[in-house]
Amino acid sequence: MANTTCDCPAPSCNTTTPVLPEAVIKVFTIDFKAPDITELMGPRFEEYKNGKVKIDVSVVSGFDTLFSEIENDARLGLGLFDVFITPPTIMGSVAPYNGFTDLTAYIQENYLEEWLDIFPGYREIIASYNGKILMTPFDGDLLHLFYNKEILDYYNFNSPRTWQEYNDIAEQVHGKIFPPTNKTLMGSCIGRLPQCAGPYWAMQVLSSMTQTKGSSEGSLFDTKDMSPLTNDALVETLKIFEKQFKYGHPTELEGCIEINMPAMKDEECVLTLNWGNAFLSNLIPGKLGIDKAPGSQKVLDRETGKLVTCTKELCPNAVYYDDIGFVNYAPYAAFGGWSGAVNGNISDEKKKLAMEFLTFSASKEQSSKLVIPQVGSREADAGYDPYRLSHMNEEDYVKQGFDRETTDAYLGTIKEGLLSPNLVVDIRFPEATKMMSILDTAVINHLNETKGVTATDQMRRDIVKDATADMKKVISEYDSRAHMEKSEKILPQYQKLRGVYGELNEDKNLIGDVRWIGYALGFVIIAMALLFSGWVAINRKHRVVRISQPIFLHLICLGVLVLSSAIFPLGIDDTDSNEQGRNAACASIPWLVSLGFSL
């Protein structure tokens, strides 16, 4: 056999032509999230497409800039990018301008089985706007209670069920030296640096008092009329935070989330709140306790603005304890997780490719690589939390190096929270960032003003009064601009985000105050019937009356009386009767009318 020689020029004889990308997907996101796309999601999709598609990532710094750029692209119809990777907070500012592509049809045709694996709260509320799917979740955020099990066991405490119990534990352990480690303990560690995670902590506490019947009613604003749900609930929230602050980390006002977990890792902190990625960082293995965020025994009466005791009727999703009664829990999907959206102002061909990228990256197979990572891996550092039912397999985590007991608590809390009928989601309507900033500022100002002094109820009420006024001002100013621009006001957008727009704005043809006119006429007719019947009785011996046969005249008066009485059940509607009363009223009408007419 003749020898085969290579005639190609040095330094290589490899004549294989590299695969050039046939398309580019332009992804727009924030700077600290970009590495997850360039190092994890992007390369995997490029490999899946055999190098024919390239993922090109553009970044900005800061959420304000990210949101502003996405909103401008939508308002002006620019189509500068194909995909946005962003928190879902921006949805309400973009959806009215059709800035995000409706993914509903694509998902129903190509991704339905995968889509139904996502927790209902994410696919039906957070990813949707007015019944349309506009985003694809990549991450599932839920606030948890974290605690040091060893310390609580040592001092004979159980996981706190209410905010009162949380504060009681913090008070009793704060400043004590823990013998096994010889370290001085801090009762609570929650970073409250302004313009960071502060409003999420406030929303978690506030929502446990303001939301009892699900996200459709709202937790910071009432979905019926945009009324701020502050009043006594925010007053109580400030009171709770005063004690947390008193028995908390000494630099809480100077740090953000980095306050919450390092002290827990150093076994100096006893209680804190955080997202699930604290579990992925594998803090204090075997000692980390995870539970649902505490709840409240008191809830807001929206009519009076006062706090009342939680009952089964007021809090249908509450948990009952023999020693303390009903406790209302409001699991909070704070921040809403990272999600992907397709630009509504690009070509149909680009939209289809962008949808494929999003659904591929969020699929069961790909998402599990981020959500269930190897302990200590790059994926674990990314901090993605479960958002699918298929992410709930405990064995998958144990195989990756997580201890079974902590994993069981972590997954159990997530499943209980994300399947809760009382799941709390962020407000997400236009100006949502301003509203959260007002809430955060109110808390920070109050803690600063009361540092080292005893707060009075009037001090708290003054803070709440100012915050409520600021929120109403933001709504009024936005609605005024919307009127000038002939666009929607905040309320209908908020209702569309909660999936209640048609329900709350449906014309039910309620009779309203007109019923009183009908009632008055009914009484007049009945009175006239009785009057004429009495006249017949008095004049029954008169020749004309006798000829007319009094018994038939009485029957006519009785028929008119019965017929006119049908006016009263006709005036009953949803506003003044329960379902049983309305059913009885409805059933009585044909009987009264037919009987009265027959007589």
C-alpha positions in Angstrom: 0.0 0.0 0.0 1.3 3.4 -0.9 2.1 5.9 1.8 -0.4 8.8 2.1 1.3 12.1 2.6 -0.1 15.4 3.8 0.3 18.2 1.2 -1.5 20.9 3.3 0.7 23.7 4.6 2.1 23.8 8.1 1.3 24.0 10.9 -1.8 21.8 10.5 -3.1 19.3 8.2 -6.6 19.5 9.4 -8.7 20.8 6.5 -12.1 20.5 8.4 -14.1 23.7 7.8 -15.3 25.2 11.1 -19.1 25.5 11.5 -20.1 29.1 11.3 -23.2 30.3 13.1 -26.2 30.8 10.9 -28.0 33.0 13.4 -27.2 35.1 16.5 -29.5 35.4 19.5 -28.9 38.8 21.2 -29.5 38.4 25.0 -29.8 41.5 27.2 -29.3 41.2 31.0 -27.6 42.6 34.0 -23.9 42.3 34.6 -23.8 39.9 37.5 -26.2 37.5 35.7 -24.3 37.5 32.4 -21.8 34.8 33.5 -24.6 32.3 34.0 -25.6 32.8 30.3 -22.1 33.0 28.8 -20.7 30.1 30.8 -23.7 27.8 31.4 -26.9 28.4 29.4 -25.4 29.8 26.2 -22.7 27.1 25.4 -25.2 24.3 26.1 -27.7 25.7 23.6 -24.9 26.4 21.0 -23.8 22.8 21.4 -27.5 21.6 21.1 -27.7 23.6 17.8 -24.4 22.1 16.5 -22.7 25.5 16.5 -25.2 27.0 14.0 -26.5 29.5 16.6 -24.4 31.9 18.6 -25.6 33.5 21.9 -24.4 37.1 22.1 -24.8 38.7 25.5 -25.1 42.5 26.2 -25.1 43.7 29.8 -25.7 46.8 31.9 -25.1 47.6 35.6 -28.0 48.1 38.0 -31.6 47.1 37.9 -32.8 50.6 37.2 -30.8 50.7 34.0 -31.9 47.2 33.0 -35.6 48.0 33.5 -35.3 51.4 31.8 -33.6 49.9 28.7 -36.2 47.1 28.4 -39.1 49.5 28.8 -37.7 52.0 26.3 -37.3 49.1 23.8 -40.9 48.2 24.3 -42.3 51.8 24.1 -40.4 52.7 21.0 -40.6 49.3 19.3 -36.9 49.2 18.7 -36.2 45.4 18.8 -32.6 45.9 19.7 -32.4 42.5 21.5 -34.0 39.2 21.0 -34.1 37.9 24.6 -34.3 39.6 27.9 -33.1 37.8 31.1 -34.6 39.8 33.9 -36.6 39.7 37.1 -40.4 39.6 36.3 -40.8 42.9 38.1 -40.6 44.7 34.8 -43.6 42.8 33.2 -46.2 45.4 34.1 -44.2 48.2 32.5 -43.6 46.3 29.2 -46.7 44.2 28.6 -49.1 47.1 27.8 -46.8 48.1 24.9 -46.6 44.5 23.6 -42.9 44.5 24.4 -42.8 40.8 25.2 -43.9 38.2 22.8 -47.0 36.1 23.7 -45.5 32.6 24.2 -48.9 30.9 24.8 -49.4 29.2 21.4 -45.7 28.1 21.1 -45.8 26.5 24.6 -49.1 24.8 23.9 -47.8 23.3 20.7 -44.2 22.5 21.6 -43.7 22.7 25.4 -46.9 21.8 27.1 -45.7 18.8 29.1 -42.6 20.7 30.3 -44.7 23.7 31.1 -47.2 21.9 33.3 -44.2 20.6 35.4 -43.6 24.2 36.6 -45.3 25.2 39.9 -48.7 26.8 39.3 -47.7 30.0 41.0 -44.9 30.7 38.5 -46.6 29.6 35.3 -50.1 31.0 36.1 -49.2 34.3 37.9 -45.6 35.3 37.7 -45.1 34.4 34.0 -48.5 35.6 32.8 -50.2 38.8 32.1 -54.0 38.9 31.5 -54.1 35.2 30.6 -51.1 35.3 28.2 -47.8 33.6 28.9 -45.1 36.3 28.5 -42.1 34.9 30.4 -40.3 31.6 31.0 -39.1 31.0 34.6 -35.4 30.0 35.1 -35.4 30.3 38.9 -37.8 29.8 41.8 -37.5 32.4 44.6 -39.1 31.8 47.9 -38.1 33.3 51.3 -37.3 30.8 54.0 -36.6 30.9 57.7 -33.1 29.7 58.4 -31.9 28.8 61.9 -29.1 27.1 63.8 -30.7 23.8 64.9 -27.9 23.1 67.4 -28.5 26.4 69.2 -32.3 26.1 69.3 -32.0 22.5 70.6 -29.6 23.6 73.3 -32.0 26.2 74.6 -35.1 24.0 74.1 -36.7 26.1 71.4 -38.7 24.9 68.4 -38.7 26.6 65.0 -40.8 29.9 65.5 -44.3 29.7 64.1 -45.1 33.4 64.4 -43.2 36.7 64.3 -43.8 37.0 68.0 -42.1 33.7 68.6 -39.3 34.7 66.3 -38.7 37.8 68.4 -39.0 36.0 71.7 -36.3 33.5 70.7 -34.0 36.3 69.4 -34.5 38.2 72.7 -33.7 35.2 74.9 -30.5 34.1 73.1 -29.1 37.4 72.1 -25.8 38.3 73.8 -25.4 34.8 75.4 -22.2 32.9 75.1 -23.0 29.5 73.5 -20.9 26.9 75.4 -20.2 24.4 72.6 -18.5 27.1 70.5 -17.8 29.8 73.2 -19.2 32.4 70.8 -21.5 35.3 71.6 -24.8 34.9 69.9 -26.9 37.3 67.8 -30.6 36.7 68.0 -31.4 37.8 64.4 -29.3 38.7 61.4 -31.1 40.5 58.6 -29.3 43.0 56.4 -31.3 46.3 56.0 -29.0 48.4 53.8 -31.2 50.9 51.9 -32.1 50.0 48.3 -31.2 46.4 48.7 -33.3 43.5 50.1 -35.1 45.5 52.8 -38.5 45.8 51.1 -38.6 42.0 50.7 -38.3 41.5 54.5 -41.0 44.1 55.0 -43.3 42.5 52.5 -42.8 39.0 54.1 -44.0 40.3 57.5 -46.7 42.6 56.2 -48.2 40.0 53.9 -48.7 37.6 56.7 -51.3 40.1 58.0 -52.7 41.6 54.8 -53.2 38.6 52.5 -55.3 35.6 53.6 -57.2 34.4 50.5 -54.5 34.3 47.7 -52.6 36.6 45.4 -55.8 37.6 43.6 -56.6 40.0 46.5 -53.2 41.6 46.8 -50.8 41.9 49.8 -49.5 45.5 49.5 -52.4 47.0 47.4 -56.0 45.9 47.2 -56.7 44.6 43.7 -60.2 46.0 43.8 -59.2 49.7 44.1 -55.4 50.1 44.6 -55.9 51.0 48.3 -52.5 50.6 50.1 -52.8 47.8 52.6 -50.9 49.6 55.3 -52.9 50.9 58.3 -52.4 48.9 61.4 -50.7 46.1 59.5 -47.7 48.3 58.7 -47.7 49.7 62.2 -47.4 46.1 63.5 -44.7 45.4 61.0 -42.6 48.3 62.3 -43.2 47.1 65.9 -41.9 43.6 64.9 -38.9 45.1 63.2 -38.0 47.2 66.2 -37.4 44.1 68.3 -35.6 42.2 65.5 -33.3 45.2 65.1 -32.7 45.5 68.9 -31.7 41.8 69.1 -30.0 41.7 65.7 -26.6 42.0 64.0 -24.8 45.2 65.0 -24.3 46.4 61.4 -27.7 45.5 59.9 -28.2 49.0 58.4 -24.8 48.8 56.7 -25.1 45.5 54.9 -27.4 43.7 52.5 -27.8 39.9 52.2 -24.2 39.4 53.2 -25.4 40.1 56.8 -27.9 37.2 56.7 -25.7 34.2 56.1 -22.0 34.7 57.1 -22.9 35.0 60.8 -25.0 31.9 60.4 -22.0 30.1 58.9 -19.8 31.3 61.7 -22.4 29.8 64.1 -23.0 33.2 65.8 -26.4 34.0 64.3 -29.5 32.1 65.5 -32.3 33.2 63.1 -32.5 34.9 59.7 -34.5 35.1 56.5 -33.1 34.4 53.0 -33.7 32.7 49.7 -33.1 29.1 49.1 -29.6 29.6 47.6 -28.4 29.7 51.1 -29.0 26.0 51.2 -27.1 25.5 48.0 -24.0 27.1 49.6 -24.1 24.2 52.1 -23.8 26.3 55.2 -23.1 24.5 58.6 -23.9 21.0 57.2 -26.1 19.1 59.6 -26.9 22.1 61.7 -28.8 24.3 59.3 -32.6 24.4 60.0 -35.0 25.5 57.3 -38.7 26.2 57.7 -41.4 28.4 56.3 -41.3 32.0 57.2 -43.3 32.8 60.4 -46.9 33.8 60.2 -49.3 36.0 62.1 -52.2 35.4 64.5 -53.7 38.8 63.5 -54.8 39.9 60.1 -56.0 43.1 58.5 -59.7 43.9 58.3 -59.7 45.8 55.0 -62.9 47.6 55.8 -61.7 49.1 59.1 -57.9 49.1 58.6 -57.6 47.3 62.0 -56.0 44.1 63.0 -58.3 41.3 64.1 -57.8 37.7 65.3 -57.3 35.2 62.6 -60.2 32.8 62.3 -61.0 30.0 59.8 -63.5 32.3 58.1 -61.1 35.2 57.8 -58.0 33.0 57.1 -59.2 30.0 55.1 -55.6 28.9 54.5 -54.4 29.3 58.1 -52.9 26.5 60.2 -54.5 25.8 63.6 -52.4 25.1 66.7 -54.0 24.0 69.9 -52.0 26.4 72.0 -52.1 29.6 69.9 -55.0 29.1 67.6 -55.0 30.0 63.9 -51.9 31.4 62.2 -52.0 32.9 58.8 -49.0 32.1 56.6 -48.2 34.0 53.4 -45.3 32.2 51.5 -43.5 34.9 49.6 -42.0 34.4 46.1 -39.9 37.5 46.7 -38.1 38.9 43.6 -39.9 36.3 41.5 -36.9 34.5 40.3 -35.0 35.1 37.0 -37.1 34.7 33.9 -36.7 35.0 30.1 -38.8 37.0 27.7 -38.8 37.2 23.9 -38.8 40.7 22.4 -42.1 41.5 20.8 -40.5 43.8 18.2 -38.3 41.3 16.2 -39.1 39.1 13.2 -41.2 36.0 13.5 -38.2 33.9 12.6 -36.1 35.4 15.3 -39.0 35.0 17.8 -39.2 31.3 17.1 -35.4 30.8 17.6 -35.5 32.9 20.8 -38.4 30.8 22.1 -36.5 27.7 21.4 -33.5 29.0 23.4 -35.7 29.9 26.4 -37.6 26.6 26.5 -34.4 24.6 26.0 -32.7 26.4 28.9 -35.7 26.0 31.2 -36.4 22.4 30.3 -36.4 19.7 33.0 -33.0 18.3 31.8 -31.2 21.6 31.5 -32.7 23.4 34.5 -31.8 20.5 36.8 -28.1 21.1 36.1 -28.5 24.5 37.7 -31.1 23.8 40.3 -29.6 20.5 41.6 -25.9 21.2 41.3 -22.9 19.3 42.8 -21.9 20.8 46.2 -19.2 23.4 45.7 -19.6 23.5 41.9 -19.9 26.6 39.6 -23.6 25.8 39.2 -24.1 25.9 43.0 -22.6 29.4 43.1 -25.2 30.5 40.6 -27.9 30.0 43.2 -30.9 28.8 41.3 -33.8 27.6 43.3 -36.4 24.9 42.3 -39.4 26.0 40.3 -40.5 22.6 38.8 -42.2 19.6 40.4 -39.5 17.5 38.9 -37.0 19.4 41.0 -38.5 18.0 44.2 -36.7 14.6 44.2 -34.7 14.4 47.4 -32.5 11.6 46.1 -31.2 13.9 43.3 -29.8 16.3 45.9 -28.3 13.6 48.1 -26.4 12.2 45.1 -24.9 15.7 44.6 -23.6 15.8 48.2 -26.3 17.5 50.2 -27.3 15.9 53.5 -30.7 14.3 53.5 -32.2 15.9 56.6 -31.5 19.5 55.4 -32.6 18.6 51.9 -35.9 17.2 53.2 -36.6 20.5 55.1 -35.6 22.6 52.1 -37.7 20.8 49.6 -40.6 20.5 52.0 -40.7 24.2 52.6 -40.5 25.0 48.9 -43.3 22.6 48.0 -45.6 23.8 50.8 -44.9 27.4 49.9 -45.2 27.3 46.1 -48.3 25.1 46.2 -50.0 27.3 48.9 -53.3 29.0 47.8 -52.0 32.0 49.7 -48.7 32.5 47.8 -47.6 36.1 47.7 -46.0 37.5 44.6 -44.4 40.9 43.9 -46.7 43.8 42.7 -44.9 44.2 39.3 -47.1 47.0 38.0 -45.6 50.2 36.6 -43.9 52.2 39.4 -43.5 49.0 41.5 -39.9 49.9 42.2 -41.0 53.2 43.6 -43.6 51.6 45.8 -41.0 49.1 47.2 -38.6 51.9 47.8 -41.2 53.8 49.8 -41.8 50.8 51.9 -38.1 50.3 52.5 -37.6 54.0 53.3 -40.4 53.9 55.9 -38.8 51.0 57.7 -35.2 52.3 57.6 -36.3 55.8 58.7 -38.2 54.4 61.6 -35.4 52.1 62.8 -32.9 55.0 62.6 -35.2 57.3 64.5 -35.9 54.8 67.2 -32.4 53.5 67.6 -31.7 53.5 71.3 -35.1 54.9 72.3 -38.5 53.4 73.0 -40.8 53.9 70.0 -44.3 55.1 70.6 -47.4 54.1 68.7 -47.7 57.6 67.4 -44.2 57.5 65.9 -45.2 54.4 64.0 -48.5 55.8 62.8 -46.7 59.0 61.5 -44.3 56.8 59.5 -47.2 54.8 58.1 -49.3 57.9 57.3 -46.4 59.4 55.3 -45.7 56.2 53.5 -49.3 55.7 52.6 -49.6 59.2 51.3 -46.4 58.8 49.2 -47.9 55.6 47.6 -51.1 57.3 46.8 -49.2 60.2 45.2 -47.3 57.8 43.0 -50.5 56.2 41.8 -52.2 59.6 41.2 -49.2 61.0 39.2 -48.9 57.9 37.1 -52.7 57.8 36.4 -52.6 61.5 35.4 -49.8 60.8 32.9 -51.7 57.8 31.6 -54.7 59.9 31.0 -52.7 62.4 29.0 -51.0 59.6 27.0 -54.3 57.7 26.6 -52.8 54.6 28.1 -54.0 52.4 31.0 -54.0 53.4 34.6 -52.2 51.3 37.2 -55.3 49.5 38.6 -56.3 47.6 35.4 -52.6 46.7 34.8 -52.3 45.4 38.4 -55.5 43.4 37.9 -54.2 41.8 34.7 -51.0 40.8 36.4 -53.1 39.0 39.1 -55.4 37.4 36.6 -58.5 39.1 38.0 -59.1 41.9 35.5 -62.2 40.3 33.9 -63.6 39.0 37.2 -63.3 42.3 39.1 -64.4 44.5 36.2 -67.3 42.3 34.9 -70.6 44.1 34.7 -72.8 41.9 36.9 -75.8 44.2 36.3 -76.3 44.7 40.1 -79.4 46.6 40.8 -77.8 48.9 43.4 -79.8 51.7 45.0 -82.6 51.4 42.5 -84.0 48.6 44.7 -85.2 51.2 47.1 -87.5 52.7 44.5 -88.9 49.3 43.7 -89.3 48.5 47.4 -91.2 51.8 47.9 -93.5 51.1 45.0 -94.1 47.6 46.3 -95.2 48.9 49.7 -97.5 51.5 48.0 -99.2 48.7 45.9 -99.5 46.5 49.0 -101.0 49.3 51.0 -103.4 50.2 48.2 -104.5 46.5 47.9 -105.1 46.3 51.7 -106.9 49.6 51.6 -109.3 48.6 48.8 -109.9 45.2 50.4 -110.8 47.0 53.6 -113.1 49.4 51.6 -114.9 46.4 50.1 -115.3 44.9 53.5 -116.8 48.1 54.9 -119.1 48.6 51.9 -120.0 44.9 51.3 -123.7 45.6 51.7 -123.8 48.4 49.2 -125.8 47.5 46.1 -122.9 48.1 43.7 -120.5 46.1 45.8 -122.9 43.3 46.2 -123.4 43.1 42.4 -119.6 43.0 42.0 -119.5 40.0 44.4 -117.2 41.0 47.4 -115.4 37.7 47.5 -114.1 38.2 44.0 -113.0 41.7 44.8 -111.1 40.4 47.8 -109.4 37.8 45.6 -108.4 40.5 43.1 -106.8 42.6 46.0 -105.1 39.4 47.3 -103.7 38.6 43.8 -102.4 42.2 43.4 -100.8 41.9 46.9 -99.1 38.6 46.1 -98.0 39.8 42.6 -96.5 43.0 43.9 -94.6 41.1 46.6 -92.4 39.7 43.8 -90.7 43.1 43.7 -88.9 42.4 46.9 -86.9 39.2 45.9 -86.2 40.9 42.6 -84.2 43.5 44.5 -81.9 40.9 46.1 -78.4 40.5 44.6 -74.7 39.7 45.5 -74.4 42.9 47.6 -76.9 42.1 50.3 -77.3 38.4 50.5 -75.4 35.1 50.7 -75.8 32.3 48.1 -78.5 30.5 50.0 -80.6 33.7 50.3 -80.1 34.6 46.6 -81.2 31.1 45.6 -84.3 31.3 47.7 -85.2 34.7 46.4 -84.7 33.6 42.8 -86.9 30.5 43.3 -89.7 32.5 44.9 -90.2 35.0 42.0 -92.0 32.7 39.4 -94.3 31.4 42.2 -95.3 34.8 43.4 -95.8 36.2 39.9 -97.8 33.2 38.6 -99.9 32.8 41.8 -100.6 36.5 42.0 -101.6 36.7 38.3 -103.8 33.7 38.6 -105.7 35.2 41.6 
